[in-house]
Amino acid sequence: MDDPTIATYDRIAVEFARRNFDLTNGRYLDAFARAVTGNAPAERFRILDAGCGPGRDSKWFRERGFQVIGVDLSAGMLAEARRRVPEVEFRQADLRHLDFPDGHFDGVWCCASLLHLPRHDVPAVLASFRRLLDHGYLFIAVKAGQGEEIEERTYGPGSPRHFTYFTRHELELYVERAGFEVRELWEGEPTPTARHGWLNLLAQTALRQPLLGAVAVVFDDKGRVLLSERADGRGWNLPAGFVDALEGPDETVVRETREETGLDVEVERLVGIYTRPYRYKGTDWRLITHAFLCRATGGALAPTKEALQHGWFSPDGLPSPMSSRHHVAILNDAVQGRCGQLTLPVMRRIERGR
Ligand SMILES: C[S@@+](CC[C@H](N)C(=O)[O-])C[C@H]1O[C@@H](n2cnc3c(N)ncnc32)[C@H](O)[C@@H]1O
């Protein structure tokens, strides 16, 4: 094993277990277990004990009925865990390369192990914990402080372990950036023999909602559709935008059409709801778009900061390039709706392409 920290744990596993197996972590385990289960039976919930060491906390979860899997990189620690807690499944794995399916767990318990990773690995490991939980809870215990160091005091010379220390603020930021909301943070003061206190954090997966958008399909009295050439160079599109926090999508199309084109419109009817994958600010989302057939009521077309120019186009002669396949599908449905071939609003899922 190349990692000196893991080599140390392999060597000190028996002594570590002797010193730590009977310590009690009850207050935090209770709070975590309560959060995970609500009032439901523990048997329904799967816990990952991430960096489980000799399995003390895995045992606690198992005794209370949880399904639990312990992972650790140290073969020595796993041998102790298997001997002491044979009823639990333990796997050898690096926290940096966990290969469980997405959403496999309801809780990730990470006690005194994240602190052994180099700081630059921490965001990716927390992001992988987030992927392993659809909706669930994360517990982390790390040592409070600043910087990183190789420590050889606790188990003596020749027993180096890498430690990364965290301030309270740093830990909260890492966890929030990985897609969690902090629920509790208990700070333990350093004891006379320990230089570092502990930060014990309970977090819940933050709700990730899809993006909401709205699109206006506006025809003139010759049956031509209003399109705008985007100022960002991505081609032509229907007036469209994201729904604001205090808006309904029917209000969004009116606002967006005015902002983008200068035209005032009113909504005539819903054409349909369209969903598609969408990349926004470096993250994958699903975009849910409400498309409305709208009628112009006033205003005048003018270039804006979002659009270089506007035009009325026959649906058979669209300008090129169109910015998205999605808008072409919406336009086709609106054309069919206009000539009575489509009477109800449609619901379309678009899987690939722009
Ligand atoms: C201080 S012990 C804590 C063990 C246990 N969670 C407890 O609270 O008693 C740290 C554990 O993290 C494990 N560990 C360190 N780096 C790891 C990594 N990259 N992947 C998996 N486990 C790791 C070590 O092998 C060790 O068992």
Ligand as a Chemical Component Dictionary entry (heavy atoms), coordinates in Angstrom:
data_LIG
# 
_chem_comp.id                   LIG 
_chem_comp.type                 NON-POLYMER 
_chem_comp.pdbx_formal_charge   0 
_chem_comp.three_letter_code    LIG 
# 
loop_
_chem_comp_atom.comp_id 
_chem_comp_atom.atom_id 
_chem_comp_atom.alt_atom_id 
_chem_comp_atom.type_symbol 
_chem_comp_atom.charge 
_chem_comp_atom.model_Cartn_x 
_chem_comp_atom.model_Cartn_y 
_chem_comp_atom.model_Cartn_z 
_chem_comp_atom.pdbx_ordinal 
LIG C1  C1  C 0  -9.464  7.418 12.722 1  
LIG S1  S1  S 1  -10.019 6.027 11.841 2  
LIG C2  C2  C 0  -11.752 6.114 12.111 3  
LIG C3  C3  C 0  -12.422 4.793 12.013 4  
LIG C4  C4  C 0  -13.895 4.783 12.420 5  
LIG N1  N1  N 0  -14.711 5.569 11.531 6  
LIG C5  C5  C 0  -14.038 5.273 13.835 7  
LIG O1  O1  O 0  -14.639 6.353 14.026 8  
LIG O2  O2  O -1 -13.582 4.572 14.720 9  
LIG C6  C6  C 0  -9.841  6.521 10.156 10 
LIG C7  C7  C 0  -10.163 5.447 9.163  11 
LIG O3  O3  O 0  -10.213 6.021 7.870  12 
LIG C8  C8  C 0  -9.650  5.087 6.974  13 
LIG N2  N2  N 0  -9.222  5.792 5.753  14 
LIG C9  C9  C 0  -8.287  6.738 5.618  15 
LIG N3  N3  N 0  -8.186  7.127 4.350  16 
LIG C10 C10 C 0  -9.097  6.424 3.643  17 
LIG C11 C11 C 0  -9.481  6.372 2.284  18 
LIG N4  N4  N 0  -8.897  7.156 1.359  19 
LIG N5  N5  N 0  -10.452 5.531 1.908  20 
LIG C12 C12 C 0  -11.054 4.713 2.828  21 
LIG N6  N6  N 0  -10.742 4.727 4.129  22 
LIG C13 C13 C 0  -9.770  5.568 4.538  23 
LIG C14 C14 C 0  -8.524  4.490 7.726  24 
LIG O4  O4  O 0  -8.080  3.266 7.190  25 
LIG C15 C15 C 0  -9.131  4.363 9.096  26 
LIG O5  O5  O 0  -9.730  3.109 9.267  27 
# 
loop_
_chem_comp_bond.comp_id 
_chem_comp_bond.atom_id_1 
_chem_comp_bond.atom_id_2 
_chem_comp_bond.value_order 
_chem_comp_bond.pdbx_ordinal 
LIG C1  S1  SING 1  
LIG S1  C2  SING 2  
LIG S1  C6  SING 3  
LIG C2  C3  SING 4  
LIG C3  C4  SING 5  
LIG C4  N1  SING 6  
LIG C4  C5  SING 7  
LIG C5  O1  DOUB 8  
LIG C5  O2  SING 9  
LIG C6  C7  SING 10 
LIG C7  O3  SING 11 
LIG C7  C15 SING 12 
LIG O3  C8  SING 13 
LIG C8  N2  SING 14 
LIG C8  C14 SING 15 
LIG N2  C9  SING 16 
LIG N2  C13 SING 17 
LIG C9  N3  DOUB 18 
LIG N3  C10 SING 19 
LIG C10 C11 SING 20 
LIG C10 C13 DOUB 21 
LIG C11 N4  SING 22 
LIG C11 N5  DOUB 23 
LIG N5  C12 SING 24 
LIG C12 N6  DOUB 25 
LIG N6  C13 SING 26 
LIG C14 O4  SING 27 
LIG C14 C15 SING 28 
LIG C15 O5  SING 29 
# 
